[in-house]
Amino acid sequence: MFLPPGSIFPPGSSNGSNTARYCSSDFMKKLTSSSPSSGLLTRVEPREKEKFWSFEEIEEKRWLALGREPLKTEFSLFGLWGAPQTVYLALLDRGGSKISLFGLQVPEGKFPSVAVAYPSAARLERALYDLFGLQAQGSLDSRPWLDHGKWGVRFPMGDSYPDGEEKLYSFFPARGESLHQVPVGPVHAGIIEPGHFRFTMSGEIVVRMEERLGYTHKGIESLFSGASIDKGMEIAGRISGDSTVAYAYGYALAVEEALGISPPPRAEWIRALMAELERMANHFGDVGAICNDAAFPRILSRCALLREKILRCAQSCFGHRLMRDKIVVGGVKEDLNAEGLSRIRELLETIKEEVVCLKDFYDSKNSLQDRTVGTGVLDRRLAELFGAGGFIGRASGRNFDSRKAFAYKPYDSLSFEVPVLEDGDVNARVWIRILEIEQSVKLLEQILEGMPPGSICAERIGGEGSGKGLSVVESFRGDILTWIEIYNGKIIRCHPRDPSWFQWPLLEKVIVGGVIADFPLCNKSFNCSYSGHDL
């Protein structure tokens, strides 16, 4: 049984004098300001629908030109992946509305590194070598990334050969007076995925932090190769459990573009409904967990209840708490009946009331603000340089949301705002989540009101077809890119790029200069995906 709204987040509650490092009342005024100059709620008008990406085969000379001038390029990196003897580079224009995809043939297995111009490419280049044996020449870091030496084979997706030798990973050493190192993970105290963090410390101050990921590598791209379209959908929904809807959504859009399939309008609206439910559930979970790491379990308890209510609503409407396997190529598997629509409306009324109380309660607790304000600050220039998406980028002033940028259906006919903040700290990342929950409520209300009638899945004639497709969808973490190549109904190549590839490196930056005790708070405020990154 849920407590009445406001029983845990009583409006106007406070815990003493206003001594926080950040003035709570002033911050709330900025959030509720209608002034366009505030830069906090930036409305982006929908663009006229047109193809948002192009593909071009290029020579090495052009590739070199694209990666030559650091910080002066007109693009930001949007993806880097490979195939046997081929490397693909996806670049997003500075306007954030066009993707240029370039393919480079590399018969000798070598290609010029682009990590100087695009620092977020460094780990992707290392992963390319681990998986395909494709070597980035001129790379600043040639250490293995996904391959821990436990696969029993080198270059499993390229010219592979048996290799059972485990290799010792070389972390950067601690050099300097009174410096020491603190290893954390890969096994952690909480029920979370594995990852290793190596801290170089001066007393309690973090001088450097290095991540070591790849522990959850599942061979996702190998599983895609040769799979049927329907089997690929199952794989996509299992890449990262908390984003199963977003990954399935992206896979379906990519396949539909490749094969020329048009899902019915009702299916498109139900997909968006599921995506917004998934977004809200994860944002509530994150807000609660961040506050719990700041010693405020009271907010965790309430957010956990609200998240549970969303999951139970999803179970009631679609037959699965996480809505896994409910998106299919050509549409969706489950329709919404009158009872389901009523349950979602009831849920939205509860959330609207609770969010008002949550905002007031969170903002009035000075001891909580003291932990989140000014902690783990990410500079806007770094966010833009690394192409950080989602709440991480938007909390640091990078105004990018693929629902607006690429206006995929039905978002092209829905009205919503993209919350953007400039502070870049833990507090800003909390507020972006809260504001996005409010926007998801508005989107869901529009979807319920404007849901078109009709069928929920397009008829697929035959099991064959060939083509290439690219999609971008906005998960709760940020933009997920999916590239697929299909031949005679079988997947030749499918690459899903998680937003965490461009976010994990920035976590190393924001903790430097802070105390190690703030790392759990910073880490949770980023909430990067281990599984989505490790593939």
N, C-alpha and C positions, 0 to 999 in steps of 0.2 A: 504494500500500500504506500503510495506516495504521500508525503506530507504536503500540507497546503502551501502554495507559492509564498515565498517570503519567510517561511518558518525557519529555514536555515540561513538564508541571506536576507535578514531583516533590513528594509530600507532605512537609510540614515544611520545605521549602526557605525560606531567608531570605537577605537581603542585608546583614546587619549589625545594629547595635544598633537598638532600638526608639525611633527619633527622629521618627517621623511625627507630624503635627499631630493625628492621631486615633489612639487606642490600638487597634490591630488586634485584639488578643486580646479586649478588652472588647466590641468591636463584634460579633465572632463569638459571644460569649456571649449577647448580646442577640438575635442572629438565631436561635440554637438554643434560646432560653429557651422553656419551655412555659407561662410565666406569662401569663395573659390580660391583665394590666396592661401588658405590654410594648408592645402596640399594633402589633406588627410582622407578625404572622400572624393576621389577623382572620377568623374563620370566620363566614360569613353563611348562616343556615339557609334552604333553599329555601322560597319562598312558594307558596301554593296558586295554581294556574293561573287567571288571569282576564285579561280584556282590559286592556292597560296604557296605552291612550291613548283620548282622547275628542276630538271635534271640535265647534266651536261658531262660528257666524257672529256677529260682534259689531258694535256701533256704535262710532263714534269716541270717544264718552265713556268706554266701557269700556276701549278701547285706551289712552286717556290714563291711566286709573286703574292699569292694569297696569304702565305705565312711569314712574310719578310719583315713587316714593319710593326713592332710591338706598340700597342696603345694608339696607333694611328689608323688602324683598319676600320673600314666602314661596317664591318660585321661583328657579331659575337658568336662564339662557338655554340652550336646547337646539337652536335652529335659527331662521333667519329667511330667507325666500325669497319669490319673487314669481311672478306670472303677469300677463298683461295686465289691468290695472285691479283687481288683487287682491294683497294682501300677507298672508303667513302667518307666524304667530309660534308657535313651539313652546317651551313652558316645562316644565321638570322640577321636580317638587315637592321640597322639602327632604329628604323621606324617600328620594328617589331611586328610586321605583318606579312613578310615574305621570307621563305626559306629557299636558299640556293643549295642544291645538292650536287656535289662534284664526285666523279668517279675517276680513279687513277689506276691504270694497269701496272702491276709490279711483278713482272715475270721472274725477276731475280730475287724477289722477296724483300726488297728494301725501298724505302720511300723517305723523302725529306721530312724531318720533324716540323710540326707547326706549334709546338709548345711555347716557343718564345713569344709569338704573337698572341697565342691563346693558352694561358697557363693551365686551364682546366683540361687541356688535351693530354697533359703529362701522364696521368694514370691510365687514360684510355689507350695511349700508345703502348704502355707497358702491358696492358691486358691484351692488346692485339698480338704482341710477341708471344705471350704465354699461350694463347689459344691457336694462333695461325702460324707462328714463326715469322711474322712480318716485322721487320726491324726498322725503327725510326732512326734515321741517320741524323746525327747532331743533337740527339736527345740529351737533356741535362741529367736524366736519371734513368739508368738501364736496369735497375733492380727488378726482380720478378714482382708481380702484384697479386694476381689471382692464384698462381701456381705456387703451392707450398711444398712441392716435391713429394706429394703423397698420391698423385694420380696414377702413378705407374706408367705414364706415357708422357712424352714431350709433344707439344704442338698438336693437341688432339683433333683440331679442326683443319689442320694443314698437312704437311708431309710428316706425319707422326712416326715415332719409333719408341720402343719400350725404354723406360728409364725409371728405375725404382729407387734412385738415390735421393734422399732427403737433403735439402740444401739449407744451410743456416742463413737466416735473413740478417742483413747488416743494417742495424739502426745507426743513426749518426751518433758518434761518441760524445760524451760530456767533456769538454775542454775548458778549463778555467778554474780559478781558485774558488774553493768551497762549493763547487757544483757536484751534484749527485743525481742519480736517475731513480725513478720510481716506476716500475712496471705495473700496469693494471689490465687484467683480463688475459686471455679471451673469455674465461669463465667469470661471471660477475655475481654479485650477491643477489640481485633481483632476478625475476623471471624475464630475461631479455635475451636477444640474440647475441652470438659471440663476436667480439672484436677486441683487439689489443691496442692499448694506448701507452706509449712510452714517454714519460715526463722527464725533462731535464730541469732540475730545481736549484734555486738558490734560497735556502731556507724554505719558506712556505710559498715563495713566488715562483711561478712557472716561467722559465726562460725559453723553453721550446717544448712542443708536444708533437709526437709522431704517431700516426695511425697505422695499424696493420690490419687489413681487412681480407676478405676472401674465404673466411671459414665456413660460410654457408653456400659456397659455390655448388650448384646442382647440375651444371651442364645444360642450362636452359636452351641455348642456341643449338646445341647438338640434338636435343630432343625435338626441336622444331623441324630440323632438316629431314625431309622425307616423310613427314607426318601428313595426314589428311587435313583438310580444312577444319573438320569438326574436332579432330584430336588436338589440333593447334589451339582451338578455343579453350579446351580443358587445360592445356599447359599455361596459356596466358592467364587464366583465372587463378593460377597457383604460384605465380612468380613472387608476389608479396601479399600475404594474407589480408593485411589491413587495407589494401587497395585493390581487392579482387574485382570490384565493379569497374574501376578506372582502367585496369589493364585489359579486361575483357572488352570494354567500350572501345579502347584504342585499337585493339586487334580487329574487332568487327568492322570499324570504319576503314582500316587499311585494306582488309580483304574485300570489302564492298567496293572500294574504289578500284582495286586491281581487277575485279571481275565484273564491274559495271552493275552491281546490285543496288537497288533503291529500296530501303526499308520503308514500310508504311509510316505516315506521320504519327499515328498513335504510338507506334513502337519507339520512335525518336523521343517523344515526350516522356514515355515511361522510363527510358534509359536515363534521361536527365533527372527524373525524379529519384531514381536509385542512386545516381551519382551524388546528389545533394544530401540525401539521407546518410550516405557513407561519409561525406565531408563533415557533417554536423557531429556524427558519432565520434569520429576521430578527434575533432577539435575539442569536444567536451572532455574526452579522455586525456588529451594533452594538457589542457588548462588545469585539470585536477592534479595531474602528475607533477606539473611544474610547481604548483603551490604546495604540494606535499613535500617536494624536495627543499622548499623554503620553510619547512616546519609548519605548514598550515593544512593539516589533514582534514579540517572541516570542509574546505572547498572541494577536496578530493572526494569526500563522501557524497556530496551533493552532485558533483559532475558525473560520478560513477553511476548514480541513480538515473540521471538524465540520459546518459549513454545507454544504459540498460533498457530504458523505455523506448529509445529509438530502435534498438536491436530487436526488441519484442514486437514492435510495430512491423518491422521488416519481415520477421518470422510469420506474423499473421497475414501479411499482404502477399508475400512471395514464397513462403515455405522454407526460408533459410535466413538465419539471423544476419549473415554477412552478404546475403543475396548472391552467393557464388553460383555460377553456372546458369544464371537467369537471363543473361544476355547471350544471344546466338547470332550467327551470321544471317543477316536479313531481317533481324528484329529482336524480339524478346520471347522468352518461353512462357511467362505468366502474365495474364491480363489482370487489371485492377477492377474489382467489382464495387458495388455501392458500399458494402461494409468496409472494404479496405480504404476507400476514399474518406469515409467517416472517421475511421481510426486515425488517419494521417491528419485530418483537420483538428481532431481533438489533441493530437500530439503537438501540433504547431501552436495551439492556444496555450498549452502548458509551457512550451519553450519560450514563447514571447514574454510571459509573465516572469519566468525564472531568470531570463537573461537580464531584465531590468534590475532585479534584485542582485544578481551576480555582479553586474557592473558596479553598483553602489557599494556592495560588500567588499569586493576586491580593492576598489580604489580608496576605501576609507581606512584600510589597515596599514598603519605606518610601518610597523615592523616587517610586514610583507613587502611593501614598497622599498624598504631599505635593502632588501636582498635582490630585487629584480631591476630597479632603476639604476642605470649606469653600469650594469654588469654585462660582460660579454658583448661589447659594442662592435658591430660590424659596419665598417665604413662603406658609404654608398659607392665609392669608386671601386672597391674590391667586389662588391655585389654585382656591379655592372661588368667588370672585367671577367669574372668567372661565370657570368650568365646565371646567377642564382635566381631560381624561380620560387613560386609559392610564398608562404608567409615569411620566409627568411629574406628573400629579395624585397618584398613589399614593405617589410618593417624597416628596411634600410633605404627606402626611396626609389627602388626600381619598380616602375609601374608597368608590370607585364602580367597578363592573365590570358591564357590561350583561349578561354571562352569568348573574350572580347577581341583578341588579336586576330583569330581565325574564324570567329563567328560560325562555328559548326552548329548544325541544327540540334535542338530547337532554340539554342541561345541567341540566334540571329533575330528572333522575334520576341525575346523576353527582355524586360527592363531590369537592370541591376547595376550597382556601383562597385567599383574595385577599391577597397580600403588601402590606403598607402600612408605610411608614417616615415619619418626621417631619422628618428632617434637611434634605431639599429640595435637596441639593447634587449635583454630578456623581457623587460616590461613591454616594449613595443611588439615583440613577437606574441606575447599573451594577448594584447589588445587587437592585433590583426585577426587572431583566431576568433575572438569574441565578436568583432565586427563582421567577420565572414559568416558566422552563425546567423546573425541577423539578416544578412543578405540572402543566405540559403532559405531562410523562412519566407522571405518575400518572393523568391523564385518559386518555391514549392506552392505558395498560394496562387501564383499566376498559372502554374502548371495544372493545379487542380481545377481552376476556373476555366482554363482554355483547352483542356484535354480534348483532342479531336476524336470522333468515333471512328470505327473501322477495324480492320484486321490488325494483328500484332506481329505478323511475319510475312515477308515476301516469299513467293513461291520460287524455289530453286530448281531449275530444269537441268537434270543431269548432274553428274559429279565432277565434270571436267571443266577446265577453263585455265587461261594463262594471263599473266599480267603482273604489273608492279604497282604497289600502293604505299602511300605514306599518310600517317595521321598524327595529330597532336591533340591530346585531351588534358584537361586540368584536373589532376588528382588533388587530394587534400594537401599533399606535400608540394605540388607544383606540376609542371608540364611533363607529361610522358610522351615520348616520341616512339612510334612504331613503324618500322620499315619492313615490307614483305615482298618477296618474289615468289610467284606461283607458276608452275608449269604442269599442264594436264591434270589439274586438281590436286597436285602435291606441292608442299612447301619446299622450295629450294633454299630459301634463306629468310629468316625472320629475326630482326634485331629490335628488342625493346630497350629503350634508354630511360632509366629512372632519373628523376630530378636530383636524387642524392649524389650522383656522380659530380655535380657541380656545387654541392653543398658541403659534403664531407671535408674537402680541403680547407674551407673557410672556418670550420670549427677549430682547426689547428691555429688559426690566426687570432680568433677572438679571446682565447684563453691566455695568450701570452701577456705577461705583466700582471695577471691576476693571481689570486691565491688558489691552490689546488682544491680547496674546499668548495670553490664555486664551479668546478668542472661538472659535477652532476647536474647542476642547475642549467648551465650552458648547453650541455649535451641534450638534456630533455627539451629545452626550448628549441633546439634544432630538430630533434627527433628524426634524424636521417634513417633511411631504410638500409639495414644490413643485407637482407635477402634480395631486395630489388637491385641493389648495387652489385652484389656478388654474382648474380646470374647463375 
